[in-house]
Amino acid sequence: MTADQLQDIIAAGLACTHLQVDGDGHHWYAIVVSAEFEGKRSIQRQQRVYATLGERLHTGEVHALSMQTFTPAEWEQRQQA
C-alpha cells in the first residue's frame, strides 16, 4: 500500500478538510482534520479514523498508524501559531 492509497481510503470514509499521510509502507503517520471531530475526545477521533480502515488493520495491510487529529478550528489555530 502507498501513502496515496491509504489517504484515499481515509478520505473515502471520512470528510476531511485536510489530510496528510506519510510512511514507509508498514508504519504510517497521518494528520487528519475533520469537522466530524467537533466535540469528540482524542480517542473517539482516532477510533473514527481507524473505522475507515476496516479489516485492513486486522489483516496487517496497515500495520501501524499514528495520527494527529484536529477540528478545522484547531487546525486553523495551529497554522497561525
C-alpha positions as CSV (number, residue, x, y, z in Angstrom):
1,M,0.0,0.0,0.0
2,T,1.2,3.5,-0.8
3,A,0.6,6.7,1.1
4,D,-1.7,7.9,-1.6
5,Q,-3.8,4.7,-1.4
6,L,-4.1,5.0,2.4
7,Q,-5.0,8.7,2.1
8,D,-7.7,7.8,-0.4
9,I,-9.2,5.1,1.9
10,I,-9.4,7.5,4.8
11,A,-10.8,10.3,2.7
12,A,-13.5,7.9,1.3
13,G,-14.7,7.1,4.8
14,L,-14.3,10.5,6.5
15,A,-15.0,14.0,5.2
16,C,-11.6,15.7,5.7
17,T,-10.7,19.4,5.2
18,H,-7.0,18.4,5.4
19,L,-5.4,15.0,5.2
20,Q,-1.7,14.2,5.0
21,V,-0.3,10.7,5.1
22,D,3.3,9.7,5.2
23,G,5.0,6.4,5.9
24,D,7.2,3.5,4.7
25,G,4.5,1.0,3.7
26,H,4.1,-0.6,7.1
27,H,4.3,2.3,9.6
28,W,2.2,5.3,8.8
29,Y,1.7,8.8,10.2
30,A,-1.4,10.9,9.4
31,I,-2.6,14.4,10.1
32,V,-6.4,14.4,9.8
33,V,-8.6,17.5,10.0
34,S,-12.4,16.9,10.0
35,A,-15.5,18.7,11.2
36,E,-16.7,15.3,12.4
37,F,-14.2,15.6,15.3
38,E,-16.1,18.5,16.9
39,G,-17.0,17.7,20.5
40,K,-15.1,14.4,20.4
41,R,-12.2,13.3,22.6
42,S,-8.9,12.2,21.1
43,I,-9.7,8.5,21.4
44,Q,-13.0,8.9,19.7
45,R,-11.4,10.8,16.9
46,Q,-8.8,8.1,16.4
47,Q,-11.5,5.4,16.5
48,R,-13.3,7.2,13.8
49,V,-10.2,7.2,11.6
50,Y,-9.5,3.6,12.3
51,A,-13.1,2.8,11.3
52,T,-12.3,4.0,7.8
53,L,-9.6,1.3,7.5
54,G,-11.9,-1.6,8.4
55,E,-10.3,-5.0,8.0
56,R,-7.1,-3.6,6.7
57,L,-5.9,-3.2,10.3
58,H,-6.7,-6.8,11.2
59,T,-5.2,-8.3,8.1
60,G,-1.9,-6.4,8.5
61,E,-2.3,-4.5,5.3
62,V,-2.0,-1.4,7.5
63,H,0.4,-2.4,10.3
64,A,0.6,0.7,12.3
65,L,-1.0,4.2,12.1
66,S,-0.2,7.0,14.4
67,M,-2.1,10.2,13.9
68,Q,-2.9,13.7,15.0
69,T,-6.5,14.7,14.7
70,F,-7.9,18.2,14.6
71,T,-11.1,20.1,14.1
72,P,-10.9,22.7,11.3
73,A,-10.8,25.5,14.0
74,E,-8.0,23.7,15.9
75,W,-6.1,23.2,12.7
76,E,-6.5,26.9,11.7
77,Q,-5.3,27.9,15.2
78,R,-2.3,25.6,14.9
79,Q,-1.4,27.1,11.4
80,Q,-1.4,30.6,12.8
81,A,0.9,29.7,15.7
